[in-house]
Amino acid sequence: MSILIEAFEELQKHGFTKSQVDFSKNWLSKSPRYYSMMKATGKEPSVDVLARLACKLKQRKDLYDGPYVHNMPQITNWLNPLTQKVWTEFYQQSLNL
């Protein structure tokens, strides 16, 4: 669960999500209350949720690394490690199935 909290806080801090509802819908591709329910219950996210989040983070990272955005290191400096953490959590949970 801590990876979702970290991802939400980082994305919110940098202006990529406005609320828990926005995070649930646009970053996790889940229902509007998914993230708040996960926080309240303390459950671990599914590998499906982690895969969606990791892919969306990588997509955003690739966008800012691309030639059309003039390489924005201030964004990729925090986005790269976050993306790696989510992928690592995804792999660990996938191996434990």
Residue pairs with C-beta under 8 A, 6 or more apart in sequence:
1 38
1 39
1 42
1 43
1 44
1 45
3 45
3 50
3 85
3 86
3 89
4 28
4 35
4 38
4 39
4 45
4 49
4 53
5 39
6 82
6 85
7 23
7 27
7 53
7 57
7 82
7 86
8 17
8 20
8 23
8 27
8 35
10 78
10 82
11 17
11 23
11 27
12 18
12 23
14 75
14 78
16 60
17 23
17 26
17 27
20 33
20 35
20 36
20 39
21 32
21 33
21 35
23 35
24 30
24 31
24 32
24 33
24 34
24 35
24 36
25 31
25 32
27 52
27 53
27 56
28 34
28 35
28 45
28 49
28 52
28 53
29 49
29 52
30 49
34 49
38 45
44 93
45 53
46 93
47 90
47 93
47 94
47 97
50 86
50 89
50 90
50 93
51 90
53 86
54 83
54 86
54 87
54 90
57 79
57 82
57 83
57 86
58 83
58 87
60 79
61 76
61 79
61 80
61 83
63 69
64 71
64 72
64 75
64 76
64 79
65 71
65 76
